[in-house]
Each structure stands twice: as structure tokens, then as C-alpha cells.
């Protein structure tokens, strides 16, 4: 959720609505792969259970619970719960600032933007912040007149509820100061070269680590093995290309690094739940994304 990669390429919202809501199921145990983005994010579990890895910490989220992520959070979500449904509201922090610097900006918004503070805990299901997060989802899905005002107002109320509940804390120094930049660099390299012939040994060498140490560190931060993460990224990109309707199945396979067409078809179906041919030209429903894309 960050001046490092894997930084996703999606634009979240626009000038009029600087936020976007995604609805995420779990597919093949993955809700979303490890990534970051400069916007802030609310994750709200509507049903089921999910494991969130934020930097090096793991948190279990259950029905009704939520978390608040900022630009300092490298995060990934995993779940084996077939009933899981998670909402991810991604929004720009400047949406909460005033044109003139005020106490709300200097005392609360600013420190969260500069990673001097964070919200480390899980927002319990019936806590005021979690209930406000749930209300935000309802308002955005309802899309009534004045939704823009309601969303901005609810986000400010949620910030106030976090402050009132003493849930905003000073950021501690990370226990392993070199680990996060290492993983950032690797994720950036994968993002820029995922269609190339990448191996664990190659990525470990670029990181200055042994293959075994690198593999353990990668798993700690992302929740995935290097190979599974790479395949997930390739399949997500292939799905994006196919949904555009401008790329054939064979072209998409080659563009993301698959040279064996049969293997690509089997792998795509395993990760996406449908054949590649069934994805061509098919856009997602409003507000939703697949679990192998990034909110």
C-alpha cells in the first residue's frame, strides 16, 4: 500500500473521485500479491477470513474487521476461505487535506503521509472505525447523489475515530532496515522484466544474497515463493491483455513470457478459474477486480 515497487500501475479514481473501491475474492489461496502504492487503503472483510502480511508482520482479518494502510506498507493478502469477500477502498491522502495547512493536516494527515505514524492494529468488527469503513462501502456501492461529499465526510470521520480510539501510533524503526529496500528492488525488477526468463538464482544475485536466504526473505514479505509470485504476475498481465479484446490468446501468452501454449492455458485456468479464450473482451463488473490483480 512507498517509494518502491512492486508499485502497481493502476490509477485509483480520478480528479472528481480520487478513490476507487475493489471487491476481492480468493483464488488459489491468493487475494492480492505483494505490492504497494502511494495512496492509502482501507481493507474491509465482508465475510470470511484473510491473512494480511504487512511488511514483515502477519495479521488475521475476520468478518467485519478492517485495516488502515498508508504509503509505508508493502502488503499481500492470502486466504483458503472459499467464502472470502474483501473490499479494498484505495484513496489519495490529499483528499483529506485543507488548502491551507491546519491542525488536521499537521497533526494527523501529514505524519501518516511521511511515515512518522501509522495504524498498526486490526480495526475490530464493531469498533467505530470499522463501522465507518463498512458505511463507506455501502455509500460507494449505492452511488447516490452526493456520493462524493459522503465519501469525503466519512473518511474524515474515520480519521477522527482512529484518533479518538488511540489507534494512530508513532512508527517504530523497522527491525531489519535493509530488508524492505531489498524486496522493493526485487519487486521493481520483476515488474519491469516479468516476461523475461527469470530465475531464483538471478534475482538472488541481483539482491546480493544467497538463493536460500533470498527465497526465505521473499516468502516472508510476499507470502509466496518466487516462482509462484512470478507466475501470478504473468497471468494477471495476460488476463489484462485478453480483457482488452485487442490481443489473441497466443499473443498474450508470448507477451507475458510463456512459450508453451498448452502450459499457459492450463496455468491460466488454474489461476483465473476460466480458460484464456473465455476472458477475451470480458470486462470486470463495476468495482471489482480479480485476486491476481492489484487493488
N, C-alpha and C positions, 0 to 999 in steps of 0.2 A: 501498500500500500503504500530524499531518496534521490539522491543524485546517482543512481546506479541502476543497472539492468539486472534481471530481465525487466526492463521497463517496457510496458505494453505500448502498442501503437494506437490503441483506440482513443477517440476523442469522446470524453464523457460530457454529454449535454452540449449546449450552445450558449450564445450570448443571452438569449431570453430565459433559458432554463439551464443554468450551469450545474446540472445534476442529471443523473440517469439511474434508473432502477433496473437491476437484473434479477432474474429468478433462476436459481441454480439447483438442479438435481445432482445426484451422484451417479457417475457412470464408471464401471470398472474400478470402483474404490476411490476415484478422484472427483473432487468438487471443482477445484481450480488448481493449476500448477503454480509453482513458486514464482512470484512476480512482485513488482512494486509500481507505484505511480505517485505523482506529486499531489494528487487530490486526496482528500480524506475519505474515509469509508465507514459505513455502518453495516455490519453483518447481523442479520436478524433471522433466527431459526424459527420458521413457521411450524415445522414438525420434524421429528427425528433427532438424530444425534450426529454431530460432526466433530472431528478433531482438527483444531486450528494450530498450525505451527507458525509462531511469530518470532522471527529471528531465531534464537535458539530455545525458545520456550514453547511448551505444548499446553494447550488448553482444550478442555472438552466442553462443547456447547450443546445444550439440550433445548427441547421445545420451549419457546418463549424467551430464551436468553439471547443476548446480543453482545457485540464487542464494538469498540470505537477505535479505528485505526487512523494513523496520520502518516505523513510522509517519511517517517523514520522506520516504518515497518515493512520488512520483507516477509511475505506471508504466503502460506499454502494451505489448502483445505482438503481433507480426506474423510471418507466415510464408507462403511459397508452397509449402511442402512438403506434398504430399497425405498423406504417411505420418506427419505430426507427431502426437504424443500427449504432452501436458504434464500433470503432476499439480500442483495447487496446494493446499497444506496451509495453511489460514488458522487461526491460533490466537491466543488472548489472552495477552499477555505476563505478566499477573498470575498465570497458571497456573504460572509458574516461580519466583515469589517465595515466601519464607517468611513466616509470620505475624509473626515477629519479624525485624527487619532484621538481615541477616547479610552476610558479605563477598561472597557470590554476588550478592546484590541490590545492595549499594552499589558494588561494583567493576565489575559486568558488566551485570546486567539494568537497573539504574537509568539508567546512561549511554546505553544503547540506547533506552530509553523516552523520554528527554528530548533525543534527537538530538545528544548530545555525542559519541557514537561511532556507527559503522556498519560494515557488512561490504561493502565496495565491489566485491570481486572475484568472479569466477566460481569456483565450487567444482568443481575438476577431477574427472573421472569416477571415478577410483579413489582419491580422497582420503578420509580418514576421515569428514569431514563429509558428503560426497556419498553415501557408502555408508550412513551413518546415516539420511540423508534417504530413501534408497531403502527401507531397512528400515522406516521409519515408514509408508510407503505400503503395504508388504506387511502390516504388522500391522493397519492400519486396514481394509484390504480383507478380511483374514481374519476380523476381528471375533470372535476367540476370547474365552473367559472371561478377565477381567483385562486387556482391551484398554486400559482407562483408565489402569491402572498402567503398562503397557508404553509407552504414548504419552508419558506424563509423564516416565518414566525416560529414554526415548530422546531427548526434547527436551533434557533436562539434559545427557545425554552429548554431544549435538551441540554445545551451547553450550561444553562443556569442550573439545571437539575444535577448535572455532573459536579458542578462546583458546590452546590448545597449538600450533596452526599459525600463530599470529600473524596471524590474518585479521580481527580486530576492530581498527579504527583510529579515531583521533580524526576527527571530522567537520570537513572544511575549510569555510571560508566560501564560499558559492556565488559563482561568477564574476559573475553578474548578479542582485543581490539583489532587484530589483524584478520580475523576470520571473516567478518562481514565484507570488507573490501575484496577479499579473495573470491568469495562466492559471487559478489557483484560483477567482478571482472569476467568470471566464467560464464555467468548467465548472459552477459552482454555479448560475449564471443559466440555462444550458442545461438542467440537471437540473430546475429548477423551472418552466421555460417551454418545454420542447422541443415541446409540442403547438401553440405559437403560431407565427405567421408570422415566423420569424427569418431575418435576412439577415447576410451578412458585414459590410455597412456598419453595421448596427445594433449588432452585437457589437463592432465596432472602435470605434465611437463611445462605447460604454459603457466600453471599456478605455482611452480617451484616446489611441488610436493611429490611424495611417492604415490604411486597409484592406489595403494591400500589406504593411506592417510587421506588422500583426496576423496576417495569413494565414501569413506566414513563421514567426512565433513560435509560433503554434498548431501548425503542422506539425512544428516542432522538438520540441515536448513530447509531442504525441499520436501522431505518425506518420501522421496522417490530415489531409485537407483539412477545413475547417469543415463543408462541406455533407455530405461522406461521414460524418463523425462524427455529425452531427445525424440523418441517415437511419438510421445504425446504432442510435442510441439509441432512435429511434421504433419501429423494427422489433423491437428487443429487448423494449420495453414491450408492443407489440402481441402478441408471442408469449407473454409472461407472462399477459396478459389472456385470450388464447384457451385457454391450458392450464388456466386456472381452470374452464373449462366454463360460466361464467356470463355470457359476452359473445359475441354473434354476430360474424361477420367484419366486417360493415358497421359495427357499433357500435365494434369495436376500431379500425378504420381511422379513424373520426371522432375517437375519443378521443385518438389519438396525432398528429393533425394532417393526415391525408390526406383530401382532399375528392374526389379522383378514384379511384373504386373499382378500375378496371382497372389504373391505375398502381400502386396499393397492392398488388394481387395479384401483378403482375409483380415488383415490388421485393421483396416478402416472399419469394417463391420464389427470387429471386436471392441473397438474403442468408441464408435459412434452409435452402434446399435442398428445401423441400416447399411445397405450397400452404397458404394460411392455413386452409382447411377441414380439412386433414389434421392440424392442430395442436390443434383444439378438443378439450378434455378430456384431452389426452395429457400425462401427467406424464413427467418425465425419469427415466431409470434412476437407481438409488441412486448417490450420489456423483458425478454428472455434471452438466454444465451446457453450454449451447450457447456458441459462441465469441462471440456478441453479447451475452451476459450477463456479469456481473462476478463474479469469484471473490472 
